[in-house]
């Protein structure tokens, strides 16, 4: 039986925001009898650069209102992700809708090789060296959601060793 690893949720009170990135702002139009009504939608990613990251979607009549709502929503959706020497512990591949993302660890000095939406999430989380690829739809909403799903799939080596009841040296050396 395979054990499912769940990411712990972070309380917004314990979170110290260092990074906030607006991924996309869209203008949405509703046609009514008197003309058009404009509203705005914003997708925001927040993080502390030390392994805590969250995203949120906000809507409002003004751009600032939408961004503020999205930022508040992002603080409610925080997760903790494992960082091992500035990169991910292992390869991960996840699909959300028509979007599929691949995240692979990279050697020090590589930097983050990723698209705009995925880069925002990974920089906010605190990763320094990664190689990533988006396959299929590049819709920023789906890319962010797929990236979060992939990050939640990551397993920390320390947790795996503790779960198996072995030392880290035995885990890495076989």
N, C-alpha and C positions, 0 to 999 in steps of 0.2 A: 504494500500500500504506500503510495507516494504522499508525503506530507506537503501540504500547501503552506507557504510562508506568507504571512500577512504583514504588511507594513504598518507600523504604529502611526496613529494620527497625532499631530502636534497641536497643542492648544495655542490659539493666537496670542494669549497673554505671555507665553514663554518665548515667543518669536521676536527676534531682533532683526528688522528689515534692513538689509544693506543694498539689495539689488532689486530694482523694479523696472521692468521693460514692457512697453506697449508693443505687442506683437502686430496687431492690426486694428485699424479703425475703419468701420464701414458706415456709409450713409444709407439709411433705409428710407424709402419713400412709400407713403400710403396715399393713394388717390381717393379723394372724397368729393362730394358734390361741389364744395366751394373751391376746390383746387387740389394742391398737393400738401401733405404734411411730412416734414422731414424729422427723422430721429437718427440717433447714432448708436452704434454697437461697438464695443471695445473688448479686446482680448488682452489680458495683462498677466504677466508671469512675475512672481516675487520669490526672493530667496535670500539666504544669509551667507552664501558662499562657503558653507561648512557642512553641507549635506542635507539641508532643509530647503524644500522648494514647494511652490503651490501655484495654481493658475485659477483665473476667474473670468467670467463673461459678464459684462455690465451693459445696460441699455439706458438711454436717457435722451432728453430733448436737446441737450448740449453735450459737446465733446467732453468737457471737464467732468460733468455729472456722470457720464458713462464710464470714464476712466476711474473715478473715485469708487463707483459701485463695483467695478471689476476688481479693483485693488482690495476692497473689503471682502469680496467673495473669495479671492485668492488666499487671503489670510485664514479663511475657514477651511480650505482644502489643502492644508500642508501635509507633506509626507517627508519621512527621513529616508535618505538613500545611502548605500554604502559607497565610500570612496577609498580606493586602495592605491596609494602612491600617485594620486592625482588622476586616476583613470578608473574604469569599471573593473570589477573582479573577473568577469568573463563575458563572452559574446552573448548578445541577446537579440532576439528577433520577435517583433510583435505586430499584429495587424489590428487596425481599428477602421471599420467601414471599408472604403476602397483604398486606404492608405496602409502601407507596410513599411516599418522602419527597421533598420539594422544598426546596431551599436556595437562597436568592437574596441577593445583596449588598444592603446598605442604607446610607443616608446616615449620617454621624456624628451621634450623639445618639439614634438609634432604639432601641438596646438589642437584646437577643436576644428576638425574638418566636417562641417555640417551646413545645412541650409539655414535660412533666416529663422524660421519658427523653432526648429529643433535646437539651434545654437542658443537662442534666448533661454530655453529651459535648462540646458546643460551648463551654461555659464552661471545662471542663478543658483544652480545646485552646488557649484564649486569645482566642477571637473576642469582639468587643464589639458589633458591629452586624450583625444578620442578620434576615431574614424567612424563616420556615420553616413547612412544612405537612406533616402526616401524613395520607395518604389510605389508606383501607382499614383493616386491623387495627391497633389501637393497643396490641397486646401489647408490653410493654417490651423483651423479649428481641429481637423482630423489629425494633423501632424502633431500638434501639442498633446492631444488625447492619447495618440498611439505612443508617443514618447513617454508619457506618464505611465501608461500600462507596461511599457518595457522596463522602466526604472523600478516599478513595483515587483517585477519578476526577478530582479537581481538578488543574489544570495550572498551574504557576508561570510567570508571564510572562517571568521572567529565563531560565528553562530553555528555554522556547519560542523566545525570541530567539536564544539561543546555538545551539540545535538547527538553526534556519533559517539561521544565519550572518548575521544582521542586527542592527542596533542596536535598543535599546528604543524610541527615538523613532520609528524607521521602523515598528516593530511596532504602536505605538499610533496613529500618524498615518496609516498606510496607505502 
